[in-house]
Amino acid sequence: MLKIGWSPGRLWMFFLLFNLLIAAVMGALLRLAYLYEFSWLDFVNFRHGHSHVALLGWVFLSLFSFSIYYFLPSDRAVHPRYNQLFIGLQFCVLGMLVSFPIQGYGAVSITFSTLHTILTYFFVYRFWNDLKKNDTTLLSVQLIRWSLAFLLISTSALWVLAATMAFGMKNSETYYLSVQFFLHFQFNGWFTFAILSFFFRQLEMEELIFDAGSKKIFLSFLISSCFLTYALAVAWANPKPIIFWLNSIGVSLQFVALVYFYKLLFPRRRSIQKTFSGWFQSLFVIALLSFTLKIAIQTFLLIPYVATIAYTIRNFVIGFLHLILLGSVSAFLIGLFLKKKWLPYTTKLTRWGVGAFIFGFLSTEIILFSQGILLWAALGFLPQYDLILCALSLFLPAGIALIFVDFLFALRKRSP
């Protein structure tokens, strides 16, 4: 399973890239919809399809795959149950890909979403039990355990969402806060902690040892901040001073965690540079800088006025979500797939694809945040803003398509 063959491993990699490409194409179409009217496209429903494929089809299943690779011995990793779970989860993603753009939150899409959640519980139960033989003193093991805990916490909001829709409360504060609860503990919990666990696991495999005291402070502060920073989403509906104070404490703890993160890495910086060397090192640098910038931006939310701006200007919201999803998460995952040679890494096609992806990410982030600043300063819109953003967004699916095509070419060159 862990090798890329027409075994489960190749099938997994095929669907991961397929999901990423579909999500990128859908995102580009949403940008194009600002310029041209598509009679067949319901913007809100299509956006739901885009987000579900991106989050559940690409990120979730990539984290699923690397969790098994990094933390389970070969005899447990190749158990057929994990392949069955992957196929079941992918089936749910395909169901959501078709149903969400057509009906939005309807009977079919909710059924697939519910089934995906149930399979998630099976995965967590199975993986947690298989994880027990790992050394719990390792930072990577502690991080992956907390990532699973946050995954379970995030899914509790889905049941609240189902209840609010069943009782006709779709536009209520409860509905909004439940959506934010799910996204917060997915992005800042499950995604972030899992990515960090893979990062430290790779370094531990290189036999790098980290200071025990710094590890403890880093982890405890990061966990606490994840819970407390949900207060920013609550502030939208309940802007009381205590809510802003809770968020302020959360982002302060998160900043301290960042300091200790670099305190852990700095003495081992030369070894880390060798570990993540190669032409694809830029992907790891982007992921690291995006993670740092994410925390830096959230630290500025200590100022209530800035916090209010952060969740009222949509350009900032989209830019911040993409900073996490494309920068911290996707760039790291693609780089890790390349490092592990699950993707071809010596061909020009993949290099062009990675270059296009990086350019598309960086350029769209610059435009989104620049436009957000202009709106905050009441200076209007950038000239041809929608056209420029749409054109730059096309580099993302183009780059991913090149990587995907190169992967397919590599399959043809290898024996089954």
Secondary structure, DSSP 8 states (H G I E B T S, - for coil): --S-STTHHHHHHHHHHHHHHHHHHHHHHHHHTTTS--TT--HHHHHHHHHHIIIIIIIIHHHHHHHHHHHS-HHHHT-HHHHHHHHHHHHHHHHHHHHHHHHSSSHHHHHHHHHHHHHHHHHHHHHHHHHTTS-TTSHHHHHHHHHHHHHHHHHHHHHHHHHHHHTT-TTSHHHHHHHHHHHHIIIIIIIHHHHHHHHHHHHHHTT----HHHHHHHHHHHHHHHHHTTHHHHHHH---HHHHHHHHHHHHHHHHHHHHHHHHHGGGHHHHHHHT-STTHHHHHHHHHHHHHHHHHHHHTTSHHHHHHHHH-HHHHHHHHHIIIIIIIIHHHHHHHHHTTSS--SSHHHHHHHHHHHHHHHHHHHHHHHHHHHHHTT----TTHHHHHHHHHTHHHHHHHHHHHHHHHHHHHS--
